[in-house]
Amino acid sequence: MGNRNNGGAGRSSRSLTRSLMYVAFSRAVSASGLYLIGDFREPSPPDRNSSLQREYARQQQCQLLPVFRFLREPRQCQQLLFHNVQSLRAHLQLVTSDKVYMHSDLLLFAETWLCEDQSCEIPGFTMVASASRGSHGSSAVGACCYVSERLQSLVHGVMAGIQRFGRQSVSVAAATIRGTRFISMYASPGTRVEQITSTIAPYFSETSMHYVLACDINIDLRKNGEQQRQIQALLNNYNLRMTTPSDSYSTRAGTRIDYIFTTLSNTEAGAYTTVSKSFHYPLWLRFNFCDEVLLS
């Protein structure tokens, strides 16, 4: 029995039930000027068998578990996150405040939009390789590799560069850790497969090494065409296999143009949904280092 006009709430001569009291006070549009007329009579305690109390009890037993909680929990393996971030500087705060990123061992980014004199600090990580644009040209390029402090001393080789083909380009950054080379690559839309092939060939020069290629190639491999067949031939040449589920997608448009390929065995991978405004979803990979030397 609320009163919208004078801000007061009246009562009857007897105590209101809890449900009626809720209805009465819900009529108040603001707490300003709200007062009670007469003495307040507290309603009877709620019945333990009431539907409301049963719902309270049920909610205490049913906890909501984040879908990707496992990506930020302790683990026995290593974890890599790859993301076409579409400007690392613009999304840096989202990265550093996300526990999934911060609990990973390697962070590989594509389309970083960084200039040669720019860097982005991520607590607990070191940028060990970066392919950055010059002061001129398209900003939609770049790739980089961050390694956590836990693995930084194990890095024993880095490579990076941008190869331009007119309006198209291929950006690559790589770091080698314990016999595995981790490669982040971005191929701009319209880049031909042979241009991708010629750019990444130097990064696959060691036949005794394992490889992880995390990339945005702007080619949807779920389709059947000449480009898809050429990419498959490229993967076969380096004994790379796809890690992410074949029916998954990597963009908000439902396309699949981001991938993680590897020669490592016994891996787990998938897409991670974040609050980032990037068009692309991050991809995650869990693996164990394989120290044995491969036979060429």
C-alpha positions in Angstrom: 0.0 0.0 0.0 2.5 2.5 -1.1 1.8 6.2 -1.7 3.3 7.7 -4.8 2.0 11.2 -4.0 3.4 12.0 -0.6 6.2 9.4 -0.5 4.7 7.5 2.5 3.6 3.9 2.9 0.5 3.2 5.0 -0.5 0.0 6.8 -3.6 -1.7 8.0 -4.4 -2.3 11.6 -2.9 -5.8 11.4 0.6 -6.8 10.2 1.1 -7.3 6.5 2.4 -10.6 5.1 5.8 -10.5 3.5 4.3 -10.7 0.1 1.9 -7.8 0.7 4.7 -5.8 2.2 6.8 -6.3 -0.9 3.9 -5.1 -3.0 3.4 -2.1 -0.8 7.0 -0.9 -0.8 7.5 -1.7 -4.5 5.1 1.2 -5.3 7.6 3.7 -4.0 9.5 5.2 -7.0 12.3 6.6 -4.8 13.7 6.2 -1.3 13.7 10.0 -1.0 11.0 11.1 1.4 9.9 7.6 2.2 8.5 7.1 5.7 6.2 4.8 7.6 2.8 5.7 9.1 2.4 4.2 12.6 4.4 1.4 14.2 6.2 -1.1 12.1 5.0 -4.6 12.8 7.4 -7.2 11.5 5.7 -10.0 9.5 5.9 -13.6 10.6 9.1 -15.6 9.7 8.9 -17.3 6.3 7.8 -20.9 6.3 10.7 -23.2 5.7 8.6 -25.1 3.2 7.5 -22.1 1.2 8.5 -21.9 -2.5 10.7 -18.9 -1.8 12.7 -20.6 0.9 13.0 -23.8 -1.2 14.4 -21.6 -4.0 16.9 -20.0 -1.6 18.1 -23.4 -0.5 18.4 -24.6 -4.1 20.5 -21.7 -5.2 22.9 -22.3 -2.3 23.5 -25.8 -3.7 23.7 -24.8 -7.4 26.8 -22.8 -8.1 27.4 -21.3 -11.5 30.7 -22.5 -12.9 32.4 -20.5 -15.7 32.8 -22.5 -18.9 36.4 -21.5 -19.2 37.4 -21.8 -15.6 39.8 -24.7 -16.4 41.9 -22.3 -18.5 43.0 -20.4 -15.4 43.4 -23.2 -13.0 46.6 -25.0 -12.0 47.8 -27.6 -14.6 50.6 -30.0 -15.3 51.0 -28.9 -19.0 51.8 -25.7 -20.8 49.2 -23.3 -22.2 49.3 -21.1 -25.2 46.8 -18.4 -26.2 46.6 -17.0 -29.8 44.5 -14.0 -30.7 44.1 -11.7 -33.7 43.7 -8.8 -31.3 43.1 -6.1 -33.9 45.3 -3.5 -32.1 47.1 -4.8 -29.0 47.4 -1.3 -27.5 43.6 -0.8 -27.8 42.9 -4.1 -26.0 45.8 -4.3 -23.6 43.7 -3.6 -20.5 41.3 -6.4 -21.5 44.3 -8.8 -21.9 46.0 -7.9 -18.6 42.7 -8.1 -16.6 41.8 -11.5 -18.0 43.0 -14.4 -15.8 43.0 -16.8 -18.8 45.7 -14.7 -20.6 47.6 -14.1 -17.4 47.7 -17.8 -16.4 49.0 -18.9 -19.8 52.7 -19.6 -20.6 52.8 -18.1 -24.1 50.7 -15.3 -25.7 50.8 -15.1 -29.5 49.1 -12.1 -31.1 48.3 -11.2 -34.7 47.3 -7.9 -36.3 49.0 -6.1 -33.4 49.0 -2.7 -35.3 52.3 -1.8 -33.5 54.9 0.5 -34.9 58.6 -0.4 -34.6 59.1 1.9 -31.6 56.0 0.7 -29.7 55.8 -2.0 -27.1 53.1 -3.1 -24.7 53.9 -4.4 -21.3 52.1 -7.4 -20.0 52.9 -8.2 -16.3 54.7 -11.5 -15.9 55.5 -11.7 -19.6 58.3 -10.5 -21.9 57.8 -9.7 -25.6 60.6 -11.8 -27.2 59.7 -11.3 -30.9 57.7 -8.7 -32.8 57.0 -8.0 -36.4 56.0 -4.4 -36.4 55.1 -1.9 -39.1 57.2 1.2 -40.0 55.9 4.7 -39.7 54.2 4.4 -43.1 51.9 1.8 -44.7 48.8 0.0 -43.5 48.4 -0.4 -39.7 46.5 -3.7 -40.0 49.7 -5.8 -39.8 52.0 -7.2 -37.2 52.6 -10.3 -35.0 54.3 -10.9 -31.8 55.2 -13.5 -29.1 55.1 -13.1 -25.4 56.7 -15.6 -23.1 56.0 -15.9 -19.4 58.7 -15.4 -16.8 58.6 -19.1 -16.1 59.8 -19.9 -19.6 61.8 -16.8 -20.5 65.2 -18.4 -19.6 64.4 -21.3 -22.0 64.0 -19.2 -25.1 67.0 -19.9 -27.4 66.0 -18.3 -30.7 63.7 -15.6 -32.1 62.7 -14.5 -35.6 60.3 -11.8 -37.0 59.5 -9.9 -40.1 56.8 -8.6 -42.4 56.8 -9.5 -46.1 54.8 -7.1 -48.3 53.2 -8.0 -51.6 51.7 -4.8 -52.9 48.6 -4.2 -50.7 48.9 -7.6 -49.1 51.3 -8.7 -46.4 52.4 -11.6 -44.2 53.6 -10.8 -40.7 55.5 -13.5 -38.7 57.0 -13.6 -35.2 58.6 -16.7 -33.7 60.3 -17.9 -30.6 62.0 -21.3 -30.0 61.7 -23.0 -26.6 63.0 -26.4 -25.7 63.2 -27.6 -29.3 59.8 -26.3 -30.3 59.3 -23.2 -32.5 56.2 -21.2 -31.7 55.1 -19.1 -34.7 52.5 -16.3 -34.8 51.4 -15.3 -38.3 49.0 -12.9 -39.9 48.2 -12.9 -43.6 46.1 -10.0 -44.7 42.9 -10.5 -46.8 43.7 -11.3 -50.4 47.1 -12.8 -49.8 47.8 -15.7 -52.1 48.9 -19.1 -50.6 52.2 -19.1 -52.5 53.0 -15.7 -50.8 52.3 -17.3 -47.4 54.4 -20.3 -48.3 57.4 -18.3 -49.4 57.2 -16.1 -46.3 57.1 -18.8 -43.7 59.6 -21.2 -45.3 62.6 -19.8 -43.4 60.8 -20.4 -40.1 60.5 -24.1 -40.9 64.1 -24.6 -41.8 65.0 -26.9 -38.9 63.9 -30.5 -39.7 64.7 -31.7 -36.2 62.4 -29.3 -34.5 58.8 -29.4 -33.4 56.5 -26.5 -34.6 53.4 -24.7 -33.5 51.9 -22.4 -36.1 49.2 -20.0 -34.7 47.8 -17.9 -37.5 45.1 -15.9 -39.2 45.3 -16.8 -42.9 41.9 -15.3 -43.9 41.0 -18.5 -45.6 38.1 -20.7 -44.3 39.3 -24.3 -44.6 35.8 -25.6 -44.1 35.2 -24.6 -47.8 36.4 -26.7 -50.7 38.5 -24.8 -53.2 41.9 -24.3 -54.7 43.1 -22.2 -51.8 42.1 -24.8 -49.3 43.9 -27.5 -51.2 47.0 -25.4 -51.4 46.9 -24.8 -47.7 46.5 -28.5 -47.0 49.5 -29.2 -49.2 51.5 -26.7 -47.2 50.5 -28.3 -43.9 51.4 -31.8 -45.2 54.8 -30.5 -46.3 55.6 -29.6 -42.7 53.7 -32.5 -41.1 51.4 -30.0 -39.4 48.0 -31.0 -38.1 45.0 -28.9 -37.1 44.4 -28.8 -33.4 41.0 -27.0 -33.1 37.8 -29.0 -33.7 36.8 -29.2 -37.4 33.3 -27.8 -36.8 34.4 -24.8 -34.7 34.5 -21.2 -35.8 36.9 -18.4 -34.9 35.1 -15.1 -35.6 31.9 -13.5 -34.5 30.6 -13.9 -38.1 30.7 -17.6 -37.7 33.7 -18.0 -40.1 36.9 -20.0 -39.5 40.0 -18.2 -40.5 42.1 -18.5 -37.3 44.0 -21.7 -36.6 46.6 -23.5 -34.5 48.6 -26.2 -36.3 51.3 -28.3 -34.8 53.6 -31.3 -35.0 53.2 -31.9 -31.3 51.1 -34.8 -30.2 48.7 -35.2 -27.3 47.4 -31.6 -27.4 44.1 -30.1 -26.5 42.7 -26.9 -28.1 39.6 -24.8 -28.6 38.2 -21.3 -28.9 37.9 -19.0 -25.9 35.1 -16.4 -25.6 36.2 -13.1 -24.2 34.8 -9.6 -23.7 37.2 -8.2 -26.2 35.7 -6.2 -29.1 37.9 -8.0 -31.5 36.2 -9.7 -34.5 38.2 -12.8 -33.7 38.0 -15.3 -30.8 41.2 -16.3 -29.0 42.3 -19.9 -29.5 44.0 -21.9 -26.8 46.3 -24.8 -26.9 47.5 -27.1 -24.1 50.6 -29.2 -24.7 53.7 -30.7 -23.2 57.2 -30.0 -24.5 58.7 -32.8 -26.5 62.5 -32.7 -26.1 63.5 -35.6 -28.2 65.2 -34.8 -31.6 63.1 -35.6 -34.6 64.6 -37.7 -37.4 64.7 -35.9 -40.7 
